[in-house]
Amino acid sequence: MNKSILVTGGAGFIGLNFVYYILKNTPYNVTIIDSLTYASNPAEILQLKPNSRIKFVKGNIINNEDLKKIMNQNYKAIIHFAAESHVDKSIQSAEDFIQTNIVGTYRLIQLLQDGYAEKMIHISTDEVYGTLNKNESAFTEKTPISPNNPYSATKASSDLLVRSYFETFGLPLITTRCSNNFGPFQNKEKFIPTVIYCALHNKKIPVYGDGMQIRDWLFVEDHCTAISSVLERGIPGEVYNIGGGNEKTNIEVVRNILSVMGKSESLIEYVEDRKGHDRRYAINSSKLQKELGWKQMDPFNTSLEKTVAWHINKFKGSSL
């Protein structure tokens, strides 16, 4: 049995959580390639480096010279997390998103095609489906792709590349599409860490528009167990939705966090809405649950309390 996997973006939020999950729960050795951008966790990588099951390569997946550093072995699977993912930044400039999310995915497909891995799991997002009205049914794997911002457009493009290489060449490619993640190691620019940071330091908490945008929240550790299920039992060519089943308005999440932290709602400050701000996401994970046996561990409130505690410990004494 091949016991090595390649994790792209393994120093980032979801990728790092997945690496820790794999080390704790499986016998796999892990090669990480990550360019260590602002959104990565280099201190955690330093702690992981002495582990004999870890090999870390600093490199960019769009750079063929960097990819050569990981082409000295064959892998059980490529788990492709590496992506630019912050919507606001994509609205300001989409260049990095096009390069990393589209070109980078193509480079990894080439590695698969050249025989460096037995399969590849492409980690995508529910944002490729676009937006839902309040009473519409949740996204399924059959929902048409209809992205509404530059970030989600680049992820949709990479999804289509993956599909095309399965259909044309029969490559063992699988796509997962997740709802909004939260948990340890998430960058402070993201919604939930921003709320926690501002509340901790008694700063105003910016809430876009009326705060009634709805997101389906998925605890990152549950996401990791889902990807592990796909790694072991997923079928090439398939798409698997991974959702939390926790639809919450943004303002509801803010109030939940303030309640956990014992902070006043007077910290809330409504600001001008973001361009292209999708109103609602909701994702149907029944295919993953029925076919691969996945289920979540804890209810939303329990996972949120864990997340708040982790970020408070991280943010103490820090500054934006």
N, C-alpha and C positions, 0 to 999 in steps of 0.2 A: 504493500500500500504506500502510495506517495503521501508523505506526511508534511509537505511544505506547501504553504499558500502565500500568495503575493497580495498585500493590502496596499492599494494606492490611497494617499491621503490619510495614512494611519496615524498621523500626529494631530489630525483635526478632531472635531467634536465627536461625530458618530464613529469615525474610523478608529479613534483611540479607545473608545468604549468597547468597540468590537474586538480589538486586539486583546484587551484585558479579559474579555469574556472567553475568547479562544484559549488563552493561556490557562485560565482557571478550569475550563470545562472540557477541553479536548486535548489530544496528543500532538496537534499540529505544531510544526515550526513555522515562524512567521517572518517573511521579509517585508519590510515597510519601505516604500518610497514616498517621500514627501519633500516639497520644496521649502517647508518651514516659513510660510507666509505669516502675516500678522494674526491670522485666525488659528494658528497651530499652537501646540503645547510643548515647546522644546524641553522644558524642565522635566516633563514626564518621560520624554524620549531618553534623556540622560539617565534617568532611573532605570529604564528598561534595558539599556545597552549591555549591562553586565550579564543579563539573562542569556544563557547559552542557546535558548530557543528563538532568540530574536536577532535578526540582522537588519540594521538600519542603513538606508542609502539616501543621502540628501540629493534630490534631483527633481527635475520638472518633467512630467510625462509627455510634454510636447517636444522635448529635446531628445533626439535619437542618441546622442552621445551619452546622456544620462541613462537612457534605457539600456544601453549596452552593459551598464554596471550590474543590472539584475538578470542578464541573459546568460548567466553561467550555470543555470540549472533549469530543470523543468518543474512545474508547479501543479499541484492537484487542482488549484483554481486561482484565478485572479478575482479578487473582490474589489470592485472599482468604486471607491468613495470620492476620490479626488475631484473637487469641483469648486468653482466660484459660486457662492450661493446667496449673497446678500442683495435683495431686490433693489434697495435704494441705490446701491453702488452701480448696479447694472443700468439703472435709469440715467445715472450721470455719465457713464461710459460703458459700453458693452464689449470693448475690445478684449479684455482679459477673459471674459465669459465665453466669447467665441473661441478663443485660443484653447483654454483649458477644457471647457465642457464639450466642445465639438472636435477640435483637432486632437486633443489629448485622448478622447475616447477612440478615435480612429487609430491612433498609434498603438493602443492596447489591443484593439481588434487585430492589427497586423501581427502583434506578438502571438496571439492565439492562433492565427492562420499559419504562422511559421512553426507551430508545434511546441511553443514554450509552456503551454498549459493545457490541461485536460478540459477545462471549461472556464467561462467568465460570467460573473454575476455583476450586472450593471445596476448601480444604485441610483434610482431616479426619484421623482417627486410627484405628488398629486397635483402640483401646480400646472403640470402639462395639460391637465384636463380643462383648465379655465376656471370659470366661476359657476356657482349654483344659485338659483333663487331659493327663497326660504323653504318652500314646500316641495322642492324637487328631490327625487331619490338620490342617494349617495352615489358617488362615482363607482363604477365597476370597471373591470379590465376591458370591457367592450365599449366604454364611453369614448367618443371621438376626441382626439387631441385638439385642443383649442387654446393655446397659451396667450396670455394677455400682457406680459411684460418681457423685456429682453432676457432676463434670467431664465424664465420658464420656456421661452422660445429656444434658447440654446440647449436646455435639457430635453425638450421635445425633439430637437434636431438630432441629438445624440441617441435618443430612443429609436428614432427612425433608422439611423445608421446601424444600430444593433439588429433591428428587425431585418433590414435588407441583407445583412451578412449571414443571418440564419437562413433566410429564404433563398438567397442566391447560392451560397456555398455550403449550407448545412452546418455551419459552425455551431458548437455547443454554447450558445449564448442565452442567458436568462436575464430578464429585467424585473426589478422590484420598484414599486412606487409607493412612497411612504407619505403619511400626513405629517403635520408639524411636530418635530421632536423637541423634547426638553430634558434636562438632566445635567449631570456633572460634565465639566470640561467645555461647556458651550461658551462661545465668545461673548464678551460683554456688550457687543453691538446689537445682539439679538434681543427680541422682545422681553422674554421672561427674565434673563439676567439684568437687562436695563432696569426693569421695574424693581427688582430686588436691590440693585445697587442704589438707585435713587431713594428708595424707601429707607435703606440702611443709613444713608447720609442726610436724610430729611431734605432731599432735593425734589423739585417738581417732577412728576412722572408724566412724560408726554404721551398722549393718547391720540392717535390719528382720527380725524373726523368726529363722528358721534360715538365711536368705540363699539359699535354694534356689528362689526365684521365678525363672522363666525369661523373658527378654526377647529379642526379635529385633532386633539392633542394626544401624542404618543410618547410614552416614557422611553428614553433611549435604550434602556436595558431590555425592554420588551422588543424593541426594534432589533436588537442584537440577537435575541433568541429566534426571531423570525428569519433573519438572514441565515443563521446557522441551520435552520430547518430547510431553507432553500438550497443551501450548500450541500446538504446530505441527501435530500429527496426531491429537489426541484427538477422539472422536466425541461430540457433545452427547447427554446423557442417560445416558452410561456412567459406571461407577465403575471406577477403576483402583487396585488395591492396589500399594503400593510397600514392599517389604521388603528387609532386608539379607541374609537367609538366614544370619544369624549368631546362632543360638540359644545364649545363655550364661546360666548362673545368675548372680544378683547377686554371690554370693561369688566366683565365678570371675572376673568382671570386676574386682572389687576386688583379687584376687591378681595378675591380669595387670598392673594399674596399678602395684601395689607392686613387681612385678618390673622393670618398665620404669624405675621411679624408684630402684631399688636400696634399697627400704625394707623394714623388718621387718613380718611379718604380726602381730606382737604389738600393732600399732596397731588391729587390728580389734576392735570392741566390738559384740556383739549386743544389740539393744534391742527393746522391745516392738513387736510387729508392728502395722502400720497397719490401721485399720478398712477393710473392703472391699477388701483387697489381693488383686488377681487373681494366680492362681498361675502362669499361663503365657500368653504371647502368641507366636504364630508366624504369619507371613503369606506367602501364596503369590503371587508376582509374575509368574507365567507368562503371564498375559494381557497385561501391559505389555510383557514381553519379546518375545512372539510377534507381537503386533499392532502395536507401535510401535517395536520394535527396541532397547529400552533394555537396557543392561548396566552393571554396576558397574565401577569402575576398579581399586581396590586391595583386597587381602585385609584382614580385620578388624584384624589385628595391626599392619599398616603404618599404617592410618588411626588406630588408637589411639595409636601412637607420635607421629604428627603432632599429635593432639589434646592429649596430655600436654605436649608441647613448647610448644604455643601457650598453654595455661593456666598453665604454670610461669612463662612470661615475663610473663603478665598479673598473676599473683598475687604476684610478688616484691615484698615491702614492703607488701602490703595486709593488711587485718585484717577479720575478720567482724564 
